[in-house]
Amino acid sequence: MDFMVFQYPMITIQACLDGILLGVLFALIAYGMALQWGVMNIINIAQGDLVILGGYIAYFMYLFGIHPAWGVIVSPFIMYFVGIGIYKLVINKVVDRDLFISILATFGISILFMQLMNFAFGADVVLANSGYGTTFLFDSNVVLPNSKIFSAVVSIVFAICLVIYMKKSKLGRAIRATAQNARAAKILGVDTEKVYAATFGINAALCGVAGALISITFTIHPYMGLPYTIRSFMIVIVAGLGNLPGVALSGMGLGVFEEFADYLLGTEFRIGSVFLLLVLILVYRRFKLSRKREYLK
Amino acid sequence: MNKNIILYAVILIFGLAAPFIFPAFKVQLSILCVLIILAVTWNIQGGEMGYNSFGNILFYGLGMYLCASVQVGMFFPLAEWTESGGEKTFVHTPTQFFQGMAVGLLVAAVVPTIVAGLIGYSILGLRGHYFAICTLGLGVAAGEISGGIEIIGAGQGFTTPPFPNVGGLEARGEFFYFCSFFALVIAFVTIRAIYSTRFKLILNAIRDNEDKAEAMGIETMKYKIIGWMVSAFFCGLAGGIMGGLVGYIDSTDVAFDGREMGVFMVLMAILGGKGTLWGPIIGATVFHIFKEGFWTFFLGWQYVALGVLIVVIVIYFPEGIMGWLREKYPERFGEVVDEADRKAQVELK
């Protein structure tokens, strides 16, 4: 570790900008996780694998000669039905069970997806080239690929659309009602089964958007799913359920942290530092709460 | 009681004779012993204490690295050994190998125990799924970080000292089999002993309602940490043996293999029935046979099968084999069954 950060302020600016643009993307995935956690009380370990699957959809469009940015529109549609399928097959059997059961079941789905993607798409690291070029700032000391800016803007647009949808539409109201009290919602005529399926589908669709953006901006690989799950979990526990500005902020914070860890410790410790940060955050919260003789619930 | 002694004696004799009865399966049997140790020790957390840990793999991997490092480092410079990769620039004499292995296994068992004691206070304060995710993070973080440390081979892996040239392949298999078998016997005896004391009741009290247990005046944290330390001791030991058996340590694929071993131990305990003494043992045996069958006949599709297996077990079989037996034959488990009540239940179904 050296004092690069202080000697070259441009690197700091670069890392911050990269981190913020990346963090917006993380926040989008985390929003999906918060949604299903809040509504269905499920922690989905397969979240990251849904993201990667969404990324492969965009990548295949790129291979067939369609511009991968259209993946942002196509991928959520396909992923919505993938999500509904997973819900009908597995998730509906674990919804009202112990949380650990859902963690383990989705862990199984995650392994399954990982391996099926490995068979179907090969174990190579791939990316879809968007051909957007780059933006240079500060006498070309700071280099920002336009694809990153594009992905951040698209994420924000999708997040805003989703928030409006949740506020205004009938389904959105049903989802929020179920999150507050599933039993009361049921009594008042909400088909909770349908709401759960829709929630999981929307979550998968969000993952699809994020995956398509990741395939444009970064690289995708069948085994890269778990870090995205952990990142979104971390963002959710820092921000809390249903706190959208918090999710966005902590997503950006995580992005910046990751970029700095990358610069300072080296790329080989990047994923490790993310997981370690999760442990540290949980332990910090635990000590903070234990002063009041409470614990994380 | 008498019946039990005969049963244990039969199992012990069978265990001692197994490598000679099935000489072709020595390595498989040693792996089975390691798997049983992992399942049984996971059961202390997941089954008895209600703390579903994905992080016992941390101690397993730690033990693996420690055993190999000590075994090499006692006689040769460690950095040069790992740098040379698989090439045998240094060769252990038989005495050096066995001495190194003995000290290595001791270190591999003791250091994870201390680590568990040190981190236990912070980690075990988390509950439920936070504990599960936190330990999952711990395991993966350890894998990623150890993959970046040069002295233990970083990304290219660590070749453990090859077995010295005494007795050839047969002797190697028997040595590792008896190592793992004795580790298993020690683990089983220890765990059976602590399960017959008040300790197990305290763990069960923690599982059923931790707040009430605390209110009853039990220092739950102390017992949780002790439970974790027992697990860590045997996980480290198992890891050390497994490292020598596999002969090659990779940070994410062999040592801190959360995707495989870390899930296996959970799965085995659940398959057999968590919260029972024999459940994890039965589960591990069934799982190992099933897994080897799959690995042989469906090569390449094994992880797909594993994923499906996890989902199926968790959804349709969460009580495990022991739980199923218990429901079927409650009398065998010392439960008094009211005939009329049972009939009524059957009619209700």
Interface residues (C-beta under 8 A of the other chain):
Chain A: I43 V90 K93 V94 R97 L99 F100 I101 I103 L104 A105 F107 G108 I109 S110 I111 L112 F113 M114 Q115 L116 F119 L226 I230 F233 I237 G266 E268 F269 I271 G272 S273 F275 L276 L278 V279 L282 V283 R286 F287 S290 Y295 L296 K297
Chain B: N52 S122 I123 G125 L126 R127 G128 H129 Y130 A132 I133 C134 L136 G137 L138 V140 A141 G143 E144 I145 G147 G148 A154 G155 R259 V263 V266 I270 G300 W301 Y303 V304 L306 G307 V308 L309 I310 V311 V314 I315 P318
